Amino acid sequence: MIILKSDREIAIMRDAGRIAAEAQELIGQAIRPGVTTGELDSIAKRYIEKCGAEPSFLGYCGYPATINASINDEVVHGIPGDRELREGDIVSIDLGAKYKGFHSDCARTYAVGKITEEAARLISVTEQAFFAGMNAFQEGAHLVSISAAVQRTAESAGFSVVRELVGHGIGRDLHEEPNVPNVVSGGRGPKLRKGLVLAIEPMVNYGRKETYTKADGWTVVTRDGSLSAHYENTVALTDKGPVILTAV
C-alpha cells in the first residue's frame, strides 16, 4: 500500500532529511586518504544522535552500522570498519536518520584525493541521473517516468544501470511502497500524487550492469570489477512539484 504524507508529516521528514544531509556534509569534509570507513561511521552516528535522531540503518535487518561505505567496485551496503581510503578511490556513503518517527535516506559518491577523469564523469552522470529522475517526479505522471529518465541519462553517457537494487517509498518505515526501479521494466507503475515521498537513488556502473553480493551477506559489487557510483535523496511531491528533503 502506498502511503501519502500530509504537509505536517512532510515537515517532520524535512527535519529528518536535514539531519541526514548535514551528516553527509560532515563526512564529505572528513574524507581523505588514510581515514577509515569506521571513522566516517562514527562521525555520522555521533551527529545524528546529537540532533535527537536515530541512525535509520543501524540494526535494520541486522545491519551493524550507521552508514554504508562502498569503495570503488562496491555498489552499496559496504560495511564500515578498519579499511583505509586511498588516493584515487571513490567512496559511496549511504545513510539515513529517523526523527520523530519518520525516516530520511540519502547517498553521495565522493572522490578521495585526485581521481581519474573517467571516475569523475561517472560520479557526475550518476548525479545527473538523479536530477533527471527527480524532474520526472510530477503529479499525474506515472512511476515509469522516473525510471525512464534515470536510465536514459546514464545509458546515453555510456554507463550501465544496476537492476537488482531500486529506490523506494519512505516514511514511518525506511522502505515503503512503491519500489522505484532505475530502469524501465514493464508497465507504467502507479500514478504520482501529491504527498508521495520517494527515495530516488540511481546506482550506475562504469562497466557492465551485473552485480553479486560478497560473502559478508551485505556488500554488493560489480561483477566485472568496474567502478560504481550512487546518488540519492529523499524527495516529496508537493504543490510546488518535487522537493528534496535531504538538504542542508
Secondary structure, DSSP 8 states (H G I E B T S, - for coil): -B----HHHHHHHHHHHHHHHHHHHHHHHH--TT-BHHHHHHHHHHHHHHTT-EESSTTGGG--SSEEEEETTEEE----SS-B--TT-EEEEEE-EEETTEE--EEEEEE-SS--HHHHHHHHHHHHHHHHHHHT--TTSBTHHHHHHHHHHHHHTT-EE-SS--EEE-SSSSSEEEEE-SS--SS--SB--TT-EEEE--EEESS-S-EEE-TTSS-EEETT---EEE-BEEEEEETTEEEESS--
